Protein backbone atom coordinates (compact mmCIF):
# COMPACT_ATOMS: atom_id res chain seq x y z
CA UNK A 1 0.00 0.00 0.00
CA UNK A 2 2.07 2.79 -1.33
CA UNK A 3 -0.38 5.61 -0.88
CA UNK A 4 1.50 8.82 -0.29
CA UNK A 5 -0.54 11.05 1.91
CA UNK A 6 0.36 14.71 1.86
CA UNK A 7 -0.11 16.71 5.03
CA UNK A 8 -3.34 18.70 5.08
CA UNK A 9 -3.17 22.26 3.83
CA UNK A 10 -4.62 24.65 6.36
CA UNK A 11 -5.81 28.15 5.41
CA UNK A 12 -3.37 30.81 6.56
CA UNK A 13 -2.15 34.27 5.66
CA UNK A 14 1.02 36.22 6.33
CA UNK A 15 0.92 39.22 8.62
CA UNK A 16 3.06 42.27 7.94
CA UNK A 17 6.02 42.73 10.27
CA UNK A 18 5.08 44.55 13.45
CA UNK A 19 7.03 47.54 14.68
CA UNK A 20 6.70 48.09 18.39
CA UNK A 21 7.47 51.55 19.74
CA UNK A 22 10.16 52.03 22.34
CA UNK A 23 8.84 52.03 25.90
CA UNK A 24 8.49 55.44 27.52
CA UNK A 25 11.35 56.62 29.73
CA UNK A 26 10.09 56.68 33.29
CA UNK A 27 12.06 58.13 36.19
CA UNK A 28 13.39 55.52 38.56
CA UNK A 29 11.50 55.61 41.87
CA UNK A 30 13.51 56.57 44.92
CA UNK A 31 12.39 54.80 48.06
CA UNK A 32 13.66 55.99 51.39
CA UNK A 33 14.31 53.52 54.14
CA UNK A 34 11.29 53.30 56.46
CA UNK A 35 11.54 54.97 59.81
CA UNK A 36 9.39 54.87 62.92
CA UNK A 37 9.03 56.96 66.03
CA UNK A 38 9.70 54.55 68.86
CA UNK A 39 8.51 55.39 72.36
CA UNK A 40 11.22 55.86 74.92
CA UNK A 41 11.21 56.05 78.69
CA UNK A 42 13.68 56.42 81.48
CA UNK A 43 13.84 53.15 83.44
CA UNK A 44 13.43 53.33 87.20
CA UNK A 45 16.09 51.41 89.03
CA UNK A 46 14.83 50.16 92.39
CA UNK A 47 16.71 47.65 94.52
CA UNK A 48 14.82 44.39 95.05
CA UNK A 49 14.92 44.79 98.83
CA UNK A 50 12.92 48.02 98.60
CA UNK A 51 10.03 46.41 96.72
CA UNK A 52 6.99 45.48 98.81
CA UNK A 53 3.74 43.73 97.92
CA UNK A 54 0.31 45.39 98.12
CA UNK A 55 -1.22 45.93 101.52
CA UNK A 56 -3.18 43.01 102.93
CA UNK A 57 -1.14 40.32 101.19
CA UNK A 58 1.41 38.03 102.70
CA UNK A 59 4.83 37.67 101.24
CA UNK A 60 5.74 34.21 100.04
CA UNK A 61 9.08 32.75 100.88
CA UNK A 62 10.81 31.10 98.00
CA UNK A 63 11.60 27.45 98.49
CA UNK A 64 14.91 26.46 97.00
CA UNK A 65 13.71 22.86 96.68
CA UNK A 66 10.65 23.77 94.58
CA UNK A 67 12.56 26.02 92.17
CA UNK A 68 15.51 23.67 91.81
CA UNK A 69 15.50 21.65 88.62
CA UNK A 70 15.23 17.91 89.14
CA UNK A 71 18.30 15.92 88.39
CA UNK A 72 18.41 14.95 84.72
CA UNK A 73 19.30 11.37 83.91
CA UNK A 74 21.83 10.87 81.14
CA UNK A 75 22.65 7.80 79.11
CA UNK A 76 25.95 7.28 77.34
CA UNK A 77 25.54 5.85 73.85
CA UNK A 78 28.18 3.24 73.08
CA UNK A 79 30.53 3.60 70.11
CA UNK A 80 30.08 7.38 69.89
CA UNK A 81 30.58 8.02 73.64
CA UNK A 82 27.97 10.76 73.77
CA UNK A 83 25.68 11.53 76.68
CA UNK A 84 22.00 12.12 75.90
CA UNK A 85 19.52 13.40 78.49
CA UNK A 86 16.45 11.24 79.15
CA UNK A 87 13.17 12.75 80.40
CA UNK A 88 11.84 11.75 83.79
CA UNK A 89 9.55 8.75 84.09
CA UNK A 90 6.51 10.93 84.86
CA UNK A 91 6.99 12.90 81.65
CA UNK A 92 7.43 9.74 79.57
CA UNK A 93 4.31 8.13 81.08
CA UNK A 94 2.28 11.26 80.40
CA UNK A 95 3.49 11.48 76.80
CA UNK A 96 2.87 7.79 76.09
CA UNK A 97 -0.61 7.90 77.66
CA UNK A 98 -1.53 10.99 75.65
CA UNK A 99 -0.31 9.39 72.42
CA UNK A 100 -2.21 6.15 73.08
CA UNK A 101 -5.43 7.98 73.90
CA UNK A 102 -5.19 10.21 70.82
CA UNK A 103 -4.62 7.19 68.53
CA UNK A 104 -7.55 5.32 70.11
CA UNK A 105 -9.80 8.36 69.77
CA UNK A 106 -8.82 8.84 66.13
CA UNK A 107 -9.46 5.20 65.23
CA UNK A 108 -12.78 5.21 67.06
CA UNK A 109 -13.90 8.43 65.38
CA UNK A 110 -12.89 7.08 61.96
CA UNK A 111 -14.85 3.85 62.35
CA UNK A 112 -17.84 5.76 63.74
CA UNK A 113 -17.74 8.14 60.78
CA UNK A 114 -17.62 5.23 58.31
CA UNK A 115 -20.65 3.64 59.98
CA UNK A 116 -22.54 6.94 59.84
CA UNK A 117 -21.74 7.27 56.12
CA UNK A 118 -23.03 3.71 55.53
CA UNK A 119 -26.28 4.50 57.31
CA UNK A 120 -26.92 8.03 56.09
CA UNK A 121 -25.80 7.76 52.45
CA UNK A 122 -28.90 5.79 51.29
CA UNK A 123 -31.16 8.12 53.26
CA UNK A 124 -29.60 11.23 51.76
CA UNK A 125 -29.70 9.75 48.25
CA UNK A 126 -33.42 8.94 48.68
CA UNK A 127 -34.06 12.46 49.96
CA UNK A 128 -32.22 13.99 46.98
CA UNK A 129 -34.18 11.83 44.51
CA UNK A 130 -37.47 12.96 46.06
CA UNK A 131 -36.43 16.60 45.75
CA UNK A 132 -35.38 16.06 42.14
CA UNK A 133 -38.78 14.50 41.37
CA UNK A 134 -40.56 17.52 42.82
CA UNK A 135 -38.50 19.99 40.77
CA UNK A 136 -38.59 18.01 37.53
CA UNK A 137 -42.34 17.23 37.88
CA UNK A 138 -41.77 13.47 37.94
CA UNK A 139 -39.75 13.41 34.68
CA UNK A 140 -36.72 11.47 35.94
CA UNK A 141 -36.75 8.70 33.31
CA UNK A 142 -34.83 10.77 30.76
CA UNK A 143 -32.05 11.70 33.18
CA UNK A 144 -31.68 8.19 34.63
CA UNK A 145 -31.62 6.42 31.24
CA UNK A 146 -29.09 8.87 29.74
CA UNK A 147 -26.73 8.74 32.75
C-alpha positions in Angstrom: 0.0 0.0 0.0 2.1 2.8 -1.3 -0.4 5.6 -0.9 1.5 8.8 -0.3 -0.5 11.0 1.9 0.4 14.7 1.9 -0.1 16.7 5.0 -3.3 18.7 5.1 -3.2 22.3 3.8 -4.6 24.7 6.4 -5.8 28.2 5.4 -3.4 30.8 6.6 -2.1 34.3 5.7 1.0 36.2 6.3 0.9 39.2 8.6 3.1 42.3 7.9 6.0 42.7 10.3 5.1 44.5 13.4 7.0 47.5 14.7 6.7 48.1 18.4 7.5 51.6 19.7 10.2 52.0 22.3 8.8 52.0 25.9 8.5 55.4 27.5 11.3 56.6 29.7 10.1 56.7 33.3 12.1 58.1 36.2 13.4 55.5 38.6 11.5 55.6 41.9 13.5 56.6 44.9 12.4 54.8 48.1 13.7 56.0 51.4 14.3 53.5 54.1 11.3 53.3 56.5 11.5 55.0 59.8 9.4 54.9 62.9 9.0 57.0 66.0 9.7 54.6 68.9 8.5 55.4 72.4 11.2 55.9 74.9 11.2 56.1 78.7 13.7 56.4 81.5 13.8 53.2 83.4 13.4 53.3 87.2 16.1 51.4 89.0 14.8 50.2 92.4 16.7 47.6 94.5 14.8 44.4 95.1 14.9 44.8 98.8 12.9 48.0 98.6 10.0 46.4 96.7 7.0 45.5 98.8 3.7 43.7 97.9 0.3 45.4 98.1 -1.2 45.9 101.5 -3.2 43.0 102.9 -1.1 40.3 101.2 1.4 38.0 102.7 4.8 37.7 101.2 5.7 34.2 100.0 9.1 32.7 100.9 10.8 31.1 98.0 11.6 27.4 98.5 14.9 26.5 97.0 13.7 22.9 96.7 10.7 23.8 94.6 12.6 26.0 92.2 15.5 23.7 91.8 15.5 21.6 88.6 15.2 17.9 89.1 18.3 15.9 88.4 18.4 15.0 84.7 19.3 11.4 83.9 21.8 10.9 81.1 22.7 7.8 79.1 25.9 7.3 77.3 25.5 5.8 73.8 28.2 3.2 73.1 30.5 3.6 70.1 30.1 7.4 69.9 30.6 8.0 73.6 28.0 10.8 73.8 25.7 11.5 76.7 22.0 12.1 75.9 19.5 13.4 78.5 16.4 11.2 79.1 13.2 12.7 80.4 11.8 11.8 83.8 9.5 8.7 84.1 6.5 10.9 84.9 7.0 12.9 81.7 7.4 9.7 79.6 4.3 8.1 81.1 2.3 11.3 80.4 3.5 11.5 76.8 2.9 7.8 76.1 -0.6 7.9 77.7 -1.5 11.0 75.7 -0.3 9.4 72.4 -2.2 6.1 73.1 -5.4 8.0 73.9 -5.2 10.2 70.8 -4.6 7.2 68.5 -7.5 5.3 70.1 -9.8 8.4 69.8 -8.8 8.8 66.1 -9.5 5.2 65.2 -12.8 5.2 67.1 -13.9 8.4 65.4 -12.9 7.1 62.0 -14.9 3.9 62.4 -17.8 5.8 63.7 -17.7 8.1 60.8 -17.6 5.2 58.3 -20.6 3.6 60.0 -22.5 6.9 59.8 -21.7 7.3 56.1 -23.0 3.7 55.5 -26.3 4.5 57.3 -26.9 8.0 56.1 -25.8 7.8 52.5 -28.9 5.8 51.3 -31.2 8.1 53.3 -29.6 11.2 51.8 -29.7 9.8 48.2 -33.4 8.9 48.7 -34.1 12.5 50.0 -32.2 14.0 47.0 -34.2 11.8 44.5 -37.5 13.0 46.1 -36.4 16.6 45.8 -35.4 16.1 42.1 -38.8 14.5 41.4 -40.6 17.5 42.8 -38.5 20.0 40.8 -38.6 18.0 37.5 -42.3 17.2 37.9 -41.8 13.5 37.9 -39.8 13.4 34.7 -36.7 11.5 35.9 -36.7 8.7 33.3 -34.8 10.8 30.8 -32.1 11.7 33.2 -31.7 8.2 34.6 -31.6 6.4 31.2 -29.1 8.9 29.7 -26.7 8.7 32.8 
